[in-house]
């Protein structure tokens, strides 16, 4: 059998909202914006210890990819499956992602809660600043990481690039102004990614300074060993066997295990 133990840990809750819209395929950050973001999140799961982490993907709509958990191995598995096809409706609904993240924390958890939005900032759908402000009013900080460059890059589409109705190549640009406004409204920090540093680690340094609260997690321990009972019984029978051996068998009456009889 196995024992189910309840361990008490102190940590915070982090939900990452990852943009998976087509613009995240732009390669102004190598190999592309989305792949670089996924690698950084994978590195983050190796760094966290006692904190809970959740993952939301969004484009025109937002979906919970991984509920809040301390199972970092599962987080990596879910992360591997993410692509620009994870959300069927295209667009960039940052506000919807923030609203969903704010509702996805552990119910009644009174510790520090933070949202990290990773996107190029081209919000076309809703009021992201208002969503960040509403989250902050619920004592949830909203941080943003900008993926891309102000100069922008074309969006790959098959063997060519995405074009508009005039057959002009669409260039997606980082909207730093929008992301800075979202972070300010959410009481958080804005960080711009580049080819050498996505900013998640530096942002996590700030997050680690947040007040940590007790988090109860249930985990399966190692096997619950049962052999001592059976080993004790076996040893008792062996000793008993030697004690009554001379009574059972006349050939062993003169046999003394611990020495000769005087």
ABEGO torsion letter per residue (X at the ends): XBBBBBBBBBBBBBBBBBBABAAAABAABOABAAAAAAAAAAAAAAABAABBBBBBBBBABBBBABBBBABAAAAAAAAAABBAAABABBEBBAAAAAAAAAAABBBGBABBBBBBBBBAGBBAABBAAAAAAAAAAAGBBBBBBBBEBAAEBBBBBEABBBBBAAGBBBBBBBBAAAAAAAAAAAGBBBBBBBAABAGAAAAAAAAAABBBBBBBBBBBBBBBBAAAAAAAAAAAAAAAAAAAAAAABAAAAABBAAEBBX
